[in-house]
């Protein structure tokens, strides 16, 4: 039996080049963690030369959005915080049914090369929050679960 998707449905709009914006909150259902609508993402930050092996849009794409949000909005920018975010990405990929080899390959790449992106994204605000396209439906606000993004869209 196929594994149930542990995330809410994904609703995004193409912005430019490799950038997409969330139109609705993305929720990790087992824990009700969420990334707010308006977050801009590139899904999995896989260099184009490796797309033949790993697409940015694989089974791990929704987990990658949470990872992008964590990197963009991390509070203290410490290596300890980055490790927690990277390990959470690994857990979410496992919950998504990503096979052991793929998820550990991606996790190793994030651990080895993620520090550059972690600090650059904070400084340049590569991932930004855009105005929410409309009000949240009833039950989709703060009371529905804890927010991962740490801040609401302006």
N, C-alpha and C positions, 0 to 999 in steps of 0.2 A: 504494500500500500504506500502511495507517495506521501512524503512528509508534508504536513500542513504548513503553509507559509505563516511564520510567527509575526509578521508585520501587517499593518493595515494596508489597504490598496494604495498604490503610488499614483499621485496625480502631479505631473510636472509639465512645464512648458519650456521649449527650447528658447534660449536667449541669444547666444552667439557662440560660434566655434564649438568649444567643448563645455559650454556652460548651460545649466538647466536651473530653473527656479521651482521650488515646491509650491504648489497651489493650495494644498491642504496639508494639515499636520500629518506627519508620519509617526505612527505609534508602534513600539515594540510591545506586542500584546501580552507576553508573559509577565512583564513588570510594569506596563503602562508608561514606560519612558517615552518621551516624545521629542521630536524636532519640529519646531514651529514652521508653519507655512511662511514663505518668503525667503527661506534660506537658499542661497545659490550653491550649487554643487557641480562637480565634474564626475560624479559617481566614483568609481575606483580610479585613482591617479596612476594608471598604468601607461608607461611610455609607449607611444605609437608603434615603435619597432617590435614590441612584444605582443601586439594585438592578435597576431596569428595564434599565439598560445593562450593568452588571457584577455578577454574583452573587458572593457570598463563596465559593461552591462550584464555581467554574469549573475549567478544566484546570490552573489555577495554584494550586489549593487545597493540594496537597501541598508545593509550593515555599513557599507562605505559612507552612506549619507550621514549616519550617526557618528561615524569616525570623523568626517569632515566637520560636522557641527562641534564635536568635542575639541578638535584642534583649533577651530576658529574662535571658540569662546572660552578656552581654558583660562582659569583664574590666575594661577601663579606661574605658569610656563616652566615648571620644574620637570626634570627628567622623571621623577617619581609620578607626576601627574600624566606625563606622556605614556609611561609604561602602563598605567591603569587604563588609559584610553585605548592603547594598542591591544591589551589583553581583553578588554571588553569587546573590541572588534572581532577578535578571534572567537569569543564565546557566541557572539551574534551570528558569525558565519557558520559555526557548528549547528546552531539552532535552525539555520536556514537550509541545512542539508548539504552544505558545501563539503566535498570529500576531503579527507584528511590531508592528502598531498597538496591540493590546491590551497586550502585555508592556511596550512603551515608555511607554504611558499610565500603567500601574500603577507602573512604575519611577519616572517623573517625579513622580507623586503621593507616592510613598514618599520620594523625595529632597527634595521641597518641604515635606512635612508630617510626615515621620517623626521628626524631632528631638524634637518634643513628646512623642510616644509613647515614643521610645527612653529618654528620661530619666524620664518618669513611671512606666513599667513597672518600671524598676530600683528606684525609690524605694518604690513601693507593692506591688511583687511581684504585679502583676495576674496574670501567668502564674506559676503555682506548680507544684511537682512533688508529685504524690500518690503514696502507696505503690503499688508495682507489684502488679498483681492476682495474681501468682504467679511461680514461678521461670522464667527464660528457658530455652527448649529448648536442647539441646546444639548447639554451634556458633553460638549467637546472643549469646554473651557478649563480653567485651572483645576476645578474640582474633579475632573475626569481622570486625572493622573499627574504624576510628577513630570516636570519639563526637563528635558536634557539641555535645551539651548540656553537656558539661564536668562534669557530676556525675550520679551515679546517683540513682534514686529512693530515698528513705529506707526 
